Amino acid sequence: MDGLGFEERFQALDSAISPHPKKFSVLKGAKVLLVDDVMTSGATLSACAQACLSAGADEIFVLVLARVAPDI
């Protein structure tokens, strides 16, 4: 997603990520830890979290190893 702005990153991933239909039962009521090496805009983590929540996860936790500083 190089070259995309903040809003475009979120739009590009809108409804692009979903759990496998056979794994919905695993996510129902679960506490989920999402791990990412580098967070730029947060769009990917947001899409993943939304997919887990829509499948019934109770809580989402996020761990990132590095954060890209926004341009100021």
C-alpha positions in Angstrom: 0.0 0.0 0.0 3.0 2.3 -0.7 2.0 5.8 -1.7 -1.5 5.6 -0.1 -2.5 8.3 2.3 -4.1 7.7 5.7 -7.7 7.6 4.5 -6.9 5.6 1.4 -5.2 2.9 3.5 -8.4 2.4 5.5 -10.6 2.4 2.4 -8.3 -0.1 0.6 -8.8 -2.6 3.5 -12.6 -2.0 4.0 -14.1 -5.5 4.1 -10.9 -7.0 2.7 -10.1 -9.1 5.7 -12.4 -11.7 7.2 -12.0 -14.9 9.3 -12.2 -18.2 7.6 -15.8 -19.5 7.9 -14.7 -22.6 9.7 -12.9 -20.5 12.4 -15.8 -18.4 13.6 -16.4 -20.8 16.4 -12.8 -20.4 17.6 -13.3 -16.6 17.7 -16.6 -16.6 19.5 -16.1 -15.2 22.9 -12.3 -15.2 22.5 -9.6 -12.8 23.6 -7.5 -12.1 20.6 -3.9 -10.9 20.4 -2.9 -9.3 17.0 0.8 -9.0 16.4 2.3 -6.7 13.7 6.0 -6.0 13.1 5.4 -2.4 12.0 2.3 -0.2 12.3 2.1 2.6 9.8 -1.5 3.9 9.7 -3.1 1.2 11.8 -5.4 0.3 8.9 -4.4 -3.4 8.7 -4.7 -3.9 12.5 -8.1 -2.1 12.5 -9.4 -4.3 9.7 -8.2 -7.4 11.5 -9.7 -6.3 14.8 -13.0 -5.6 13.1 -13.0 -9.0 11.4 -12.4 -10.7 14.8 -15.1 -8.6 16.5 -17.6 -9.4 13.7 -16.9 -13.1 14.2 -17.8 -12.7 17.9 -14.4 -12.1 19.7 -14.9 -10.4 23.1 -11.6 -8.5 23.3 -8.8 -7.5 21.0 -5.3 -6.7 22.1 -2.6 -5.3 19.8 1.2 -5.7 20.0 3.5 -3.9 17.6 7.2 -4.0 17.5 7.7 -0.6 15.8 5.5 2.4 14.9 6.1 4.6 11.9 6.0 8.3 13.0 3.4 10.3 11.1 4.7 13.2 9.0 4.3 16.4 10.7 
